[in-house]
């Protein structure tokens, strides 16, 4: 017994200073990172034009990110290629921790799976600060158009047009997946610079509708310009009680096992949502500091209140959790992966 107690005491005597030193070292690391960012300038890249949901989320969060980093944050809109240009710009930025950006996670994963030309990134290699929101995807149509429900669209006697951004972008992939799942007689018009440009085309009645996030559609819905006829997710949300979910519609139409596998993979991609990332390989202490600052910003009561006032959903995931979500989304059943690869490449 004496020997056991002696060994335990000796082990604790060694362990406690080691733990103290480890904690002290980590605090020193974060202090060094804090000193680095204090008064410095962080470039925050938005891969879409001003006015869309990614831009508005960024403008909402940036003041609070400045508050907790002590840095100035400069927003830069880098639109192009359905969000891929800006994602590439983040990926190849200097690895000094002074570039971050919001990205369209699901589109980046599918582009990578499909080996889209120009996608220079490896999605899982980004540094993840965390996720702002998981995408509640919706099909929004014009209130001045020919349809009122998804059932009417399914029974359309002629081809209708759906708008999308770049080939491989989430608005394009969403439309393509829904079209294949439910045999919609649609023509996807892609190449719009941003969701706001697609909305203008809807107002002109050049197109019937578009897929996008609920957060991006809510203002036009409240203004009576759009209505939502289909939504992602397992169950209808309280905010959209009259629109069926894709799962509900798939079960009603008995789409079959292969299509259901695609639908579930699609939902996994939506869970990736809108993460904020850094280039790969930035110093570990700076990544840890930015992750902490982002988490503090996302949990700031004033920021949350401001998001609620503007109708912006928040489904925060921290950097560690977001990295796991990103990895999981890229692991699909073989048939589902083959579908997305062909879809993103424009083969469907």
Residue, then its C-alpha position, 0 to 999 in steps of 0.5 A: x500500500x505504501x509503495x502504491x501511494x508513493x507511486x501515485x503521489x510521485x506521478x501526481x507530482x510530475x503530472x500537475x506541473x506538466x499540466x500547469x505548463x501545458x495550460x500556461x503554454x496554451x495561454x501564452x500561444x493565444x496571447x501571442x496570437x491576440x497580440x498579432x491580431x490587435x490592430x491588424x487587418x483581416x481580409x474577409x472574402x465573400x464569394x458572391x456579389x453584394x446583396x445576397x445572403x452570404x454578403x448579408x450574413x458577413x456584414x452582420x457578423x463582422x462587427x462582432x468578429x472585430x470586437x473579439x479579435x481586436x482586428x479591423x476586418x475588410x469585406x471583399x466581394x469576389x464573385x464568379x463561377x458559382x462561388x468557386x472563385x472566392x473559395x479558391x482565393x481563400x484557399x491560396x491566400x497567404x498562410x498568415x491567418x489574415x484571410x478568412x471567408x464564408x463559403x458555400x460548403x455543399x457546392x464546394x464538396x460536390x465540385x470537389x467530388x466531380x473534379x470540376x475544372x478550376x476547383x483548386x481546393x481540398x475542402x477538408x484542408x481548409x481551417x474551419x472557424x465554424x458554421x454560421x448556419x446550416x442551409x434550409x433549402x427552399x424552392x421559391x417561385x414568383x407570386x406573379x407566375x403560373x404556379x401556386x404549389x409544387x403539385x401544379x409544377x409537377x403537372x405542368x403541361x410545358x417546360x418551365x425555367x428555373x434560375x441558377x448561378x454557376x454550373x456546380x453551384x448549390x442553386x444549380x445542384x439543388x434544382x438538378x437534384x429536385x428535377x431528377x428526384x421528382x421528374x420535373x419538366x424544367x429547364x435550368x438556366x444557369x450563369x446568373x452572377x448572384x441570387x439577387x440577379x435571379x430574383x430580378x429575372x423572376x420579377x420580369x417573369x423570365x424564369x419561374x423560380x429558384x432554389x436557395x436558402x430560406x434566409x435569402x428568400x425570406x424578405x421577398x416572401x414577406x414582401x409578397x414577391x415570392x412563395x415557397x413551395x418545397x423545402x429541405x429537411x425531415x419535417x416542415x418548419x414552423x416558418x413554412x408550414x404549407x410547403x412539403x419537404x422533399x422527403x415527404x414528397x419523395x415518400x408520397x411519390x415512392x421514388x425508390x431506394x436509389x433516389x432516396x439515397x441521393x436525397x439523404x446525401x443531399x441533406x448531408x450536404x445541406x448540413x455543411x451550410x455556410x462555414x467560415x474558413x481560412x487557408x490551410x496551414x495557418x499557424x495553429x495558435x492563430x487558428x485557435x484564436x480565430x476559432x475562439x473569436x468566431x465562437x464568441x461573436x456567434x454567441x454574442x447576445x447583441x449579434x443574436x438579437x440583431x440576427x433575429x430582427x433581420x430574420x437571419x437563422x443561426x445554427x452555429x457549429x464550432x470549428x471542430x464540429x464543422x470539420x467533422x461535418x465537412x468530412x462526413x458530407x464527402x462520404x456518400x453511398x456509391x450511387x449517390x456520389x456517382x449521381x452528384x459527380x454527373x450532376x455537377x459536371x453537367x452530364x444530367 
